[in-house]
Amino acid sequence: MANTVQARKRAKQALKQRAHNFSLRSRLRTAIKKARAAIEAGNKTAAQSVYRESVGIIDSIADKNIIHKNKAARHKSRLSAAIKALG
């Protein structure tokens, strides 16, 4: 356990920040799952609208350094390619 007051405070802040980051990461995963589900349903217009919402969430989480910007780009690219493949 932390010995100094400031170390105790930092430990408390770290736990709070960890919980916040966990919820953001969960939002990211949910957005990606929704987009994949819409793509698997086969409706291109619905998939595109869900994709646009997902891109906003992915970008905001990458801006907050919860995930790396290249990982965000990779997710967006793969979702976009899957939508284009719907035809």
C-alpha positions in Angstrom: 0.0 0.0 0.0 1.1 3.6 -0.6 2.9 5.3 2.3 2.5 9.0 1.5 -0.6 11.0 1.1 0.2 11.9 -2.5 0.8 8.2 -3.3 -2.5 7.3 -1.8 -4.2 10.0 -3.8 -2.5 8.8 -7.0 -3.6 5.2 -6.4 -7.2 6.4 -5.9 -7.1 8.5 -9.0 -5.6 5.6 -11.0 -8.4 3.3 -10.0 -11.0 5.9 -11.0 -9.2 6.5 -14.4 -9.0 2.8 -15.0 -12.7 2.4 -14.6 -13.4 5.3 -16.9 -11.0 3.9 -19.6 -12.7 0.4 -19.2 -16.1 1.9 -19.9 -14.8 3.7 -23.0 -13.1 0.6 -24.3 -16.4 -1.2 -23.7 -18.2 1.5 -25.8 -15.7 0.9 -28.6 -16.2 -2.9 -28.6 -20.0 -2.4 -28.6 -19.8 0.0 -31.6 -17.7 -2.4 -33.6 -20.1 -5.3 -32.8 -23.1 -3.3 -33.9 -21.4 -2.4 -37.2 -20.4 -6.1 -37.8 -24.0 -7.2 -37.0 -25.4 -4.7 -39.4 -23.0 -5.9 -42.1 -23.9 -9.5 -41.5 -27.6 -8.7 -41.8 -26.8 -7.7 -45.4 -28.6 -4.3 -45.5 -26.0 -2.0 -47.0 -27.8 1.3 -46.2 -28.4 0.3 -42.6 -24.8 -0.9 -42.3 -23.5 2.5 -43.6 -25.5 4.4 -41.1 -24.3 2.3 -38.2 -20.7 2.5 -39.6 -20.9 6.4 -39.5 -21.9 6.3 -35.9 -19.2 3.7 -35.1 -16.5 5.9 -36.8 -17.3 8.8 -34.5 -16.9 6.6 -31.4 -13.7 5.0 -32.7 -12.2 8.3 -33.5 -13.1 9.9 -30.1 -11.6 6.9 -28.2 -8.4 7.1 -30.3 -8.2 10.8 -29.6 -8.2 10.1 -25.9 -5.3 7.6 -26.3 -7.4 4.7 -25.1 -6.4 2.8 -28.3 -3.7 3.7 -30.7 -4.6 5.7 -33.8 -3.4 3.0 -36.1 -5.7 0.4 -34.4 -8.6 2.8 -34.9 -7.7 3.2 -38.5 -7.5 -0.6 -38.9 -10.9 -1.1 -37.4 -12.5 1.6 -39.6 -10.7 0.2 -42.7 -11.9 -3.3 -42.1 -15.5 -2.3 -41.5 -15.5 -0.1 -44.5 -14.1 -2.8 -46.7 -16.8 -5.2 -45.4 -19.5 -2.7 -46.3 -18.2 -2.2 -49.8 -18.1 -6.0 -50.3 -21.9 -6.1 -49.7 -22.2 -4.9 -53.2 
